[in-house]
């Protein structure tokens, strides 16, 4: 007889009956384990939050501190109900974790969002053995294969230099949590100029800086003297700013976007960007397969994104694999 499932999909998301908690719940619940602070994983309103110690300041910036926030060191188990939980670095963004749950019926792991590529702003993904591995599949198709971060940073620097030579503002769109800070940290290895920020990015950049992450110096666009045209300057902005009246500050600008979605060239054209840079904070197809192998699981469950493709591929390799549809849609970077 197969052991009972340690985790079950329900209206609240991914529920652990033996521990009476949800992982990254979809709505307010009594007890949440929060893998990281992105809005599709961290929601306000729950009665109790457990997360990695490193994630506490970023999580508080995103959802406030109305409910208790319990920080746990990576690799140090803690008990919830009848299970033992351990958080390990996920390599996704600063403070991100994957969740290992141990019980008398086996050991399950939940990836949260994760990546295997190097990132100067966060701890690298740390594998540990599990019997069942629940993995995200935001980019779970073979076409998604990332170039090295160093190559992408060189492409961004070349574009910035081209814009400077032409006297054009270089407006680089990226997600406000994780990607913006990663870019500022990567670029700091090659430049020392001040980068201009959209106001929505300031609190999260400050949270990373206060946590000790080294990044390029930044200023808010709103702090620039009246009439400044930002010629040759690099400006970071969230995708929501594209097409807004805020963009009138940058006449003649060149627009770039940094995301794994830029791996498909048609996405750049459809979204109206001049340049697309392929850098993601999620695992690509080779990393998804590498991680399945590293975790040593006998059973794999895909939980977001293109999960059916990965589950089908694993079944073709004689592995026990299935797909659970927890969310109607997900973002991705």
KELO-426921 format. One record per atom (N, C-alpha, C): x, y, z; residue in one letter. Coordinates in steps of 0.1 Angstrom, whole numbers, padded with zeros to 4 digits, always signed. Last residue first. Example, Ala and Ser with C-alpha at 12.3 -4.5 7.8 and 13.67 -1.06 7.14 Angstrom:
BEGIN
+0128-0022+0071S +0137-0011+0071S +0129+0000+0079S +0132-0057+0078A +0123-0045+0078A +0132-0033+0078A 
//
This chain:
BEGIN
+0099+0353-0143X +0110+0362-0146X +0122+0355-0151X +0064+0352-0140X +0077+0346-0141X +0087+0356-0145X +0031+0344-0128X +0040+0353-0134X +0053+0345-0136X +0005+0321-0136X +0016+0325-0128X +0024+0335-0135X -0029+0308-0133X -0018+0315-0140X -0007+0319-0131X -0043+0291-0116X -0047+0293-0130X -0037+0299-0138X -0026+0267-0096X -0029+0281-0100X -0034+0282-0114X -0022+0239-0094X -0026+0247-0082X -0031+0261-0085X -0024+0211-0108X -0027+0224-0113X -0032+0232-0101X +0001+0186-0109X -0010+0192-0101X -0012+0207-0105X +0012+0159-0127X +0011+0173-0126X -0001+0177-0118X +0037+0132-0122X +0023+0137-0125X +0023+0152-0123X +0057+0103-0124X +0056+0117-0124X +0042+0121-0128X +0081+0079-0120X +0067+0082-0115X +0066+0097-0115X +0101+0072-0149X +0099+0078-0135X +0084+0080-0132X +0108+0065-0175X +0104+0054-0165X +0103+0059-0151X +0110+0085-0192X +0122+0080-0186X +0120+0070-0175X +0084+0092-0196X +0091+0085-0207X +0104+0079-0203X +0080+0106-0173X +0074+0093-0174X +0080+0085-0186X +0095+0129-0179X +0100+0120-0169X +0093+0106-0170X +0078+0140-0200X +0092+0136-0203X +0097+0126-0192X +0055+0145-0185X +0055+0135-0196X +0069+0131-0199X +0064+0165-0167X +0059+0152-0162X +0059+0141-0173X +0071+0185-0186X +0081+0179-0178X +0076+0165-0172X +0045+0190-0196X +0056+0187-0205X +0067+0180-0197X +0029+0197-0174X +0026+0185-0182X +0038+0180-0191X +0039+0222-0166X +0042+0210-0158X +0039+0197-0166X +0045+0250-0171X +0044+0239-0182X +0047+0225-0176X +0032+0262-0141X +0038+0264-0154X +0035+0253-0163X +0035+0241-0111X +0031+0253-0118X +0037+0253-0132X +0040+0215-0103X +0029+0222-0096X +0026+0236-0103X +0048+0180-0107X +0049+0194-0112X +0038+0202-0107X +0062+0156-0088X +0049+0163-0090X +0053+0177-0095X +0078+0125-0088X +0079+0139-0091X +0066+0145-0094X +0094+0099-0069X +0081+0105-0075X +0083+0120-0077X +0118+0094-0058X +0111+0083-0066X +0099+0088-0073X +0145+0118-0059X +0131+0114-0056X +0126+0102-0064X +0170+0130-0059X +0169+0116-0058X +0155+0111-0055X +0178+0156-0064X +0170+0153-0052X +0168+0138-0050X +0193+0154-0088X +0200+0158-0075X +0192+0154-0063X +0173+0149-0107X +0183+0140-0104X +0190+0142-0091X +0159+0173-0105X +0152+0161-0103X +0162+0150-0099X +0180+0190-0113X +0175+0191-0099X +0167+0178-0096X +0183+0185-0140X +0194+0183-0131X +0189+0182-0117X +0158+0193-0150X +0162+0179-0150X +0173+0176-0141X +0159+0221-0145X +0148+0213-0139X +0152+0198-0139X +0182+0227-0160X +0182+0228-0145X +0171+0221-0139X +0172+0224-0187X +0183+0215-0181X +0184+0216-0166X +0151+0244-0186X +0148+0230-0188X +0160+0221-0183X +0158+0268-0158X +0155+0264-0172X +0153+0249-0173X +0145+0282-0129X +0152+0271-0135X +0148+0270-0150X +0143+0318-0126X +0138+0305-0125X +0147+0295-0132X +0152+0343-0131X +0154+0338-0118X +0147+0325-0115X +0168+0349-0163X +0157+0345-0155X +0161+0341-0141X +0176+0366-0191X +0181+0363-0178X +0169+0360-0169X +0180+0378-0221X +0175+0365-0215X +0182+0363-0202X +0167+0408-0232X +0179+0402-0226X +0174+0390-0218X +0158+0426-0260X +0154+0416-0250X +0166+0409-0245X +0152+0459-0272X +0161+0448-0269X +0155+0439-0259X +0129+0474-0277X +0139+0474-0286X +0149+0463-0285X +0095+0461-0271X +0109+0465-0266X +0119+0465-0277X +0069+0453-0276X +0073+0466-0281X +0087+0471-0275X +0058+0429-0273X +0057+0438-0261X +0063+0452-0264X +0063+0416-0297X +0049+0419-0293X +0048+0429-0281X +0091+0415-0296X +0084+0423-0306X +0070+0426-0302X +0095+0398-0275X +0101+0411-0275X +0093+0420-0284X +0082+0374-0283X +0077+0382-0271X +0083+0396-0271X +0097+0365-0304X +0084+0371-0307X +0078+0379-0295X +0118+0351-0293X +0120+0365-0299X +0107+0372-0301X +0121+0337-0263X +0112+0336-0275X +0112+0350-0281X +0136+0347-0242X +0141+0336-0250X +0133+0333-0263X +0121+0365-0227X +0128+0370-0239X +0136+0359-0247X +0114+0352-0205X +0104+0352-0216X +0110+0358-0229X +0133+0358-0186X +0134+0345-0194X +0125+0344-0205X +0143+0392-0190X +0134+0382-0185X +0136+0369-0193X +0144+0426-0194X +0152+0414-0189X +0143+0404-0183X +0142+0449-0220X +0135+0441-0210X +0143+0429-0207X +0147+0483-0231X +0150+0469-0230X +0142+0462-0219X +0143+0511-0252X +0137+0502-0242X +0142+0488-0243X +0158+0542-0256X +0158+0528-0261X +0153+0520-0249X +0143+0575-0259X +0149+0564-0252X +0149+0551-0260X +0133+0600-0267X +0142+0593-0276X +0149+0580-0270X +0129+0612-0234X +0127+0614-0249X +0137+0607-0257X +0118+0605-0207X +0130+0600-0214X +0128+0601-0229X +0095+0613-0195X +0108+0619-0190X +0120+0615-0198X +0075+0598-0203X +0077+0610-0211X +0090+0617-0206X +0070+0577-0186X +0080+0575-0197X +0083+0588-0205X +0048+0584-0171X +0062+0585-0165X +0073+0584-0176X +0026+0576-0185X +0030+0590-0187X +0044+0592-0181X +0034+0543-0198X +0028+0552-0188X +0033+0566-0191X +0047+0524-0213X +0035+0531-0219X +0028+0541-0210X +0059+0507-0185X +0059+0508-0199X +0046+0514-0205X +0054+0502-0158X +0057+0516-0162X +0057+0518-0177X +0053+0475-0155X +0040+0483-0154X +0042+0498-0158X +0079+0466-0154X +0071+0465-0166X +0059+0473-0166X +0099+0490-0135X +0090+0478-0136X +0083+0478-0149X +0131+0502-0145X +0117+0505-0142X +0110+0491-0143X +0162+0519-0145X +0155+0507-0142X +0141+0510-0139X +0183+0536-0167X +0171+0537-0158X +0165+0524-0157X +0214+0550-0175X +0206+0537-0174X +0195+0539-0163X +0220+0577-0198X +0219+0572-0184X +0211+0559-0185X +0220+0590-0222X +0231+0581-0219X +0230+0575-0205X +0200+0616-0209X +0208+0611-0221X +0219+0602-0217X +0181+0626-0192X +0187+0613-0189X +0195+0607-0201X +0171+0652-0192X +0166+0643-0202X +0172+0629-0201X +0160+0675-0168X +0170+0665-0171X +0164+0655-0181X +0139+0692-0160X +0145+0694-0173X +0155+0684-0177X +0147+0694-0126X +0137+0696-0136X +0144+0698-0149X +0170+0669-0112X +0166+0683-0115X +0156+0684-0126X +0157+0638-0098X +0165+0645-0108X +0160+0660-0110X +0140+0624-0082X +0150+0633-0075X +0158+0641-0085X +0126+0607-0097X +0119+0619-0092X +0128+0629-0085X +0144+0586-0101X +0141+0595-0112X +0135+0608-0107X +0165+0581-0073X +0152+0581-0079X +0151+0590-0090X +0196+0564-0077X +0189+0576-0073X +0175+0574-0079X +0223+0542-0066X +0210+0545-0073X +0205+0558-0068X +0253+0523-0071X +0246+0534-0064X +0234+0538-0072X +0252+0487-0075X +0256+0501-0080X +0248+0511-0072X +0256+0466-0046X +0250+0470-0058X +0255+0484-0063X +0259+0441-0023X +0266+0452-0029X +0260+0454-0043X +0238+0434+0005X +0241+0431-0009X +0247+0443-0016X +0231+0439+0031X +0245+0437+0028X +0248+0433+0014X +0206+0446+0038X +0210+0432+0041X +0224+0429+0037X +0204+0471+0028X +0205+0469+0042X +0209+0455+0046X +0201+0463+0001X +0213+0471+0005X +0215+0469+0020X +0175+0452+0002X +0187+0444-0002X +0200+0450+0003X +0160+0474+0009X +0160+0462+0018X +0172+0453+0014X +0165+0492-0013X +0170+0495+0001X +0170+0483+0010X +0151+0477-0032X +0166+0480-0034X +0172+0483-0020X +0126+0480-0021X +0132+0467-0022X +0147+0468-0024X +0120+0508-0022X +0120+0501-0009X +0127+0487-0010X +0125+0515-0051X +0133+0520-0040X +0132+0511-0028X +0107+0508-0071X +0118+0499-0068X +0126+0502-0056X +0089+0527-0075X +0084+0515-0070X +0095+0505-0066X +0103+0549-0087X +0100+0549-0073X +0096+0536-0067X +0129+0538-0109X +0115+0541-0107X +0112+0540-0092X +0163+0550-0107X +0152+0540-0104X +0138+0546-0105X +0195+0552-0123X +0182+0558-0119X +0171+0548-0117X +0227+0545-0112X +0216+0541-0120X +0203+0547-0114X +0260+0558-0113X +0247+0558-0106X +0236+0554-0116X +0289+0537-0122X +0279+0548-0124X +0267+0547-0116X +0307+0517-0122X +0304+0524-0109X +0295+0535-0110X +0310+0484-0135X +0308+0498-0136X +0306+0504-0122X +0314+0457-0130X +0319+0462-0143X +0318+0477-0144X +0301+0449-0108X +0314+0442-0111X +0321+0448-0123X +0276+0460-0110X +0286+0467-0101X +0300+0460-0102X +0260+0443-0125X +0267+0455-0131X +0277+0461-0123X +0252+0426-0104X +0260+0421-0115X +0267+0432-0122X +0236+0443-0089X +0248+0436-0083X +0257+0431-0094X +0217+0452-0106X +0225+0462-0100X +0238+0456-0094X +0205+0427-0112X +0212+0435-0123X +0221+0445-0117X +0195+0420-0087X +0205+0411-0093X +0212+0419-0104X +0176+0440-0084X +0187+0439-0075X +0198+0430-0080X +0158+0434-0104X +0164+0447-0104X +0177+0446-0095X +0150+0407-0097X +0157+0410-0110X +0164+0423-0109X +0140+0411-0069X +0149+0400-0074X +0157+0404-0086X +0114+0431-0076X +0120+0423-0066X +0127+0411-0072X +0106+0442-0100X +0111+0451-0090X +0118+0443-0078X +0117+0431-0132X +0108+0429-0121X +0115+0436-0109X +0124+0456-0158X +0127+0443-0150X +0118+0443-0138X +0136+0476-0184X +0124+0471-0176X +0128+0457-0170X +0156+0502-0189X +0157+0488-0188X +0145+0483-0178X +0164+0527-0210X +0154+0523-0200X +0153+0508-0200X +0188+0548-0217X +0186+0534-0217X +0177+0529-0206X +0185+0579-0235X +0183+0572-0222X +0182+0557-0225X +0211+0587-0259X +0197+0582-0256X +0196+0576-0242X +0235+0594-0272X +0228+0604-0264X +0214+0600-0260X +0249+0574-0284X +0239+0581-0292X +0231+0592-0284X +0265+0566-0264X +0272+0572-0276X +0262+0579-0284X +0246+0555-0247X +0254+0566-0243X +0260+0573-0255X +0237+0533-0263X +0228+0544-0259X +0235+0557-0255X +0261+0518-0263X +0255+0523-0275X +0245+0534-0273X +0263+0512-0235X +0273+0521-0242X +0268+0526-0255X +0240+0497-0232X +0241+0509-0225X +0252+0518-0231X +0248+0475-0248X +0236+0483-0252X +0236+0496-0245X +0270+0465-0233X +0272+0470-0247X +0260+0479-0252X +0256+0458-0210X +0267+0469-0209X +0269+0474-0223X +0240+0437-0219X +0234+0449-0213X +0244+0461-0213X +0260+0419-0227X +0251+0424-0237X +0244+0437-0232X +0272+0413-0203X +0280+0420-0213X +0271+0426-0224X +0251+0400-0190X +0256+0413-0185X +0264+0420-0195X +0250+0377-0206X +0239+0387-0206X +0243+0400-0201X +0274+0365-0200X +0271+0368-0213X +0260+0379-0214X +0270+0360-0172X +0281+0369-0177X +0279+0374-0191X +0249+0341-0171X +0247+0355-0167X +0258+0365-0172X +0247+0322-0202X +0254+0324-0189X +0251+0339-0185X +0214+0315-0214X +0228+0318-0216X +0234+0321-0202X +0190+0289-0207X +0196+0302-0204X +0210+0303-0208X +0164+0275-0224X +0178+0272-0220X +0185+0286-0219X +0135+0265-0234X +0140+0274-0224X +0154+0269-0218X +0127+0244-0249X +0132+0256-0256X +0139+0266-0246X +0116+0224-0233X +0130+0223-0237X +0136+0235-0244X +0098+0239-0206X +0098+0234-0220X +0112+0234-0224X +0091+0253-0181X +0093+0238-0182X +0091+0233-0196X +0092+0277-0166X +0099+0275-0179X +0101+0261-0183X +0078+0269-0143X +0075+0282-0150X +0080+0282-0164X +0075+0247-0127X +0079+0245-0141X +0075+0258-0149X +0084+0235-0094X +0079+0245-0103X +0083+0242-0117X +0080+0203-0080X +0088+0212-0086X +0080+0222-0095X +0082+0181-0054X +0072+0190-0061X +0080+0202-0067X +0093+0149-0049X +0098+0163-0052X +0087+0170-0060X +0097+0125-0025X +0087+0131-0035X +0092+0145-0037X +0118+0119-0010X +0112+0108-0016X +0103+0113-0027X +0150+0137-0010X +0136+0136-0007X +0130+0123-0014X +0182+0151-0001X +0174+0139-0006X +0159+0140-0001X +0189+0184-0012X +0189+0174-0001X +0179+0163-0005X +0206+0212-0027X +0198+0200-0027X +0199+0192-0014X +0205+0246-0026X +0211+0235-0019X +0203+0223-0019X +0211+0274-0046X +0202+0263-0043X +0210+0252-0037X +0230+0301-0030X +0227+0291-0041X +0218+0280-0036X +0217+0332-0017X +0224+0319-0015X +0220+0309-0026X +0219+0362-0037X +0212+0352-0029X +0221+0339-0028X +0233+0380-0054X +0224+0385-0044X +0217+0375-0035X +0248+0368-0075X +0255+0374-0063X +0246+0380-0052X +0241+0337-0087X +0235+0350-0085X +0242+0357-0073X +0243+0310-0111X +0249+0318-0100X +0242+0332-0100X +0214+0288-0116X +0225+0297-0121X +0230+0306-0110X +0193+0275-0106X +0206+0269-0104X +0217+0278-0109X +0163+0285-0089X +0172+0285-0101X +0185+0279-0096X +0128+0285-0080X +0142+0282-0078X +0150+0284-0091X +0098+0288-0060X +0106+0291-0072X +0120+0289-0070X +0092+0257-0042X +0089+0272-0044X +0094+0275-0058X +0096+0229-0041X +0107+0238-0046X +0104+0253-0044X +0093+0207-0016X +0085+0217-0024X +0095+0228-0028X +0096+0173-0007X +0102+0186-0009X +0094+0194-0019X +0090+0148+0018X +0086+0155+0006X +0093+0168+0005X +0095+0116+0031X +0100+0130+0030X +0096+0136+0017X +0074+0093+0050X +0084+0097+0040X +0087+0112+0041X +0058+0088+0072X +0054+0083+0059X +0063+0088+0047X +0067+0101+0094X +0068+0087+0094X +0064+0080+0080X +0081+0130+0077X +0072+0123+0086X +0075+0108+0086X +0094+0161+0066X +0097+0148+0070X +0086+0142+0080X +0098+0184+0041X +0089+0180+0051X +0091+0165+0054X +0115+0212+0029X +0116+0198+0031X +0107+0194+0043X +0112+0238+0006X +0107+0233+0019X +0108+0218+0019X +0134+0265-0005X +0125+0253-0008X +0123+0246+0006X +0135+0301-0003X +0138+0287+0002X +0130+0277-0006X +0151+0333-0005X +0142+0323-0010X +0146+0309-0005X +0168+0355+0002X +0159+0349+0012X +0150+0338+0008X +0168+0369-0030X +0173+0370-0016X +0163+0364-0006X +0156+0343-0053X +0159+0357-0049X +0164+0357-0035X +0166+0315-0058X +0156+0323-0066X +0159+0338-0065X +0179+0297-0042X +0187+0304-0053X +0178+0312-0062X +0169+0283-0021X +0164+0280-0034X +0171+0287-0045X +0182+0269+0010X +0182+0280+0000X +0177+0275-0014X +0157+0251+0030X +0170+0252+0023X +0170+0263+0013X +0140+0243+0060X +0141+0252+0048X +0156+0252+0043X +0123+0216+0073X +0136+0222+0071X +0135+0231+0059X +0100+0202+0096X +0102+0210+0084X +0116+0216+0084X +0083+0173+0106X +0095+0181+0108X +0098+0189+0095X +0050+0169+0118X +0060+0168+0108X +0072+0176+0112X +0027+0172+0134X +0034+0159+0134X +0045+0157+0124X +0031+0206+0141X +0023+0194+0142X +0031+0182+0143X +0063+0213+0132X +0050+0219+0130X +0040+0207+0131X +0096+0218+0142X +0085+0209+0142X +0072+0218+0140X +0126+0224+0122X +0117+0228+0133X +0104+0220+0131X +0161+0221+0113X +0147+0216+0113X +0139+0223+0125X +0182+0240+0095X +0179+0237+0109X +0164+0233+0110X +0186+0248+0069X +0192+0236+0073X +0189+0232+0087X +0184+0283+0075X +0185+0272+0066X +0192+0260+0072X +0166+0294+0104X +0178+0293+0097X +0178+0281+0087X +0135+0311+0103X +0142+0298+0106X +0155+0298+0097X +0112+0334+0118X +0124+0331+0109X +0131+0319+0113X +0079+0342+0118X +0089+0333+0124X +0100+0330+0114X +0058+0367+0123X +0067+0362+0113X +0078+0355+0120X +0024+0374+0132X +0038+0369+0136X +0045+0364+0124X +0008+0400+0113X +0008+0387+0119X +0022+0383+0123X +0016+0425+0103X +0004+0424+0111X +0003+0411+0119X +0038+0435+0088X +0040+0426+0099X +0028+0425+0109X +0039+0436+0052X +0038+0442+0065X +0040+0431+0076X +0045+0426+0027X +0032+0423+0032X +0030+0429+0046X +0071+0436+0019X +0060+0433+0009X +0047+0432+0015X +0087+0440+0041X +0085+0451+0032X +0073+0449+0022X +0086+0415+0052X +0079+0425+0059X +0077+0437+0050X +0102+0402+0033X +0088+0398+0034X +0080+0409+0041X +0126+0414+0038X +0120+0415+0025X +0105+0412+0026X +0132+0405+0064X +0130+0419+0061X +0124+0422+0048X +0130+0375+0062X +0121+0383+0071X +0120+0398+0067X +0147+0360+0048X +0136+0365+0040X +0128+0375+0049X +0166+0350+0065X +0170+0360+0055X +0159+0367+0048X +0151+0330+0078X +0155+0342+0085X +0159+0353+0076X +0123+0317+0059X +0138+0318+0062X +0141+0331+0069X +0092+0314+0077X +0100+0317+0065X +0114+0316+0069X +0058+0314+0086X +0072+0308+0088X +0079+0309+0075X +0032+0332+0100X +0041+0330+0089X +0054+0324+0093X -0003+0334+0108X +0011+0330+0112X +0020+0327+0100X -0027+0341+0096X -0025+0342+0110X -0011+0341+0115X -0027+0361+0065X -0026+0348+0073X -0024+0351+0087X -0026+0386+0054X -0038+0382+0059X -0038+0369+0067X -0007+0388+0022X -0010+0392+0036X -0023+0386+0041X +0013+0364+0005X +0001+0372+0006X -0002+0376+0020X +0037+0352-0016X +0035+0359-0002X +0023+0368-0002X +0035+0343-0042X +0038+0334-0031X +0036+0339-0017X +0030+0364-0058X +0022+0352-0061X +0026+0341-0051X +0049+0384-0049X +0034+0385-0046X +0026+0373-0049X +0079+0372-0034X +0071+0376-0046X +0056+0375-0043X +0093+0363-0011X +0084+0374-0010X +0078+0379-0023X +0092+0327-0004X +0099+0339-0007X +0089+0350-0008X +0078+0307+0010X +0091+0304+0004X +0099+0316+0001X +0061+0305+0039X +0063+0313+0028X +0077+0312+0022X +0037+0287+0054X +0051+0287+0052X +0053+0294+0039X +0010+0297+0075X +0017+0297+0062X +0032+0295+0063X -0020+0292+0092X -0005+0290+0093X +0001+0288+0079X -0046+0300+0084X -0041+0301+0098X -0026+0301+0099X -0047+0320+0054X -0049+0308+0062X -0044+0310+0076X -0056+0339+0026X -0053+0339+0040X -0056+0326+0047X -0047+0321-0005X -0056+0330+0003X -0051+0330+0017X -0028+0304-0014X -0034+0313-0024X -0043+0323-0017X +0003+0299+0005X -0011+0298+0003X -0017+0308-0007X +0030+0287+0007X +0027+0297-0002X +0012+0298-0005X +0017+0258+0022X +0029+0264+0016X +0025+0274+0005X -0001+0256+0052X -0001+0257+0037X +0012+0263+0033X -0006+0232+0079X -0001+0245+0073X -0002+0244+0058X -0007+0209+0096X -0018+0219+0096X -0012+0232+0091X +0008+0186+0094X +0014+0198+0101X +0004+0210+0102X -0009+0168+0082X -0002+0164+0094X +0005+0176+0102X -0018+0183+0059X -0027+0180+0070X -0020+0176+0083X -0006+0208+0041X -0001+0196+0048X -0010+0193+0060X -0016+0221+0009X -0019+0219+0023X -0012+0206+0029X -0015+0245-0013X -0008+0233-0010X -0008+0230+0005X -0045+0262-0015X -0032+0259-0022X -0027+0246-0019X -0070+0265-0006X -0060+0274+0000X -0046+0272-0007X -0084+0244-0018X -0088+0258-0021X -0077+0268-0016X -0057+0220-0022X -0071+0224-0019X -0073+0239-0022X -0035+0193-0027X -0040+0206-0032X -0054+0208-0027X -0015+0180+0000X -0027+0179-0008X -0031+0193-0014X +0012+0161+0013X +0006+0174+0008X -0005+0171-0001X +0017+0135+0019X +0020+0145+0029X +0014+0158+0026X -0004+0108+0010X +0002+0120+0006X +0004+0130+0018X +0003+0076+0026X -0006+0088+0023X +0002+0100+0018X +0021+0050+0009X +0019+0059+0020X +0010+0070+0016X +0005+0022-0009X +0013+0034-0009X +0010+0043+0003X +0008-0012+0000X +0000+0000+0000X +0009+0012+0000X 
//
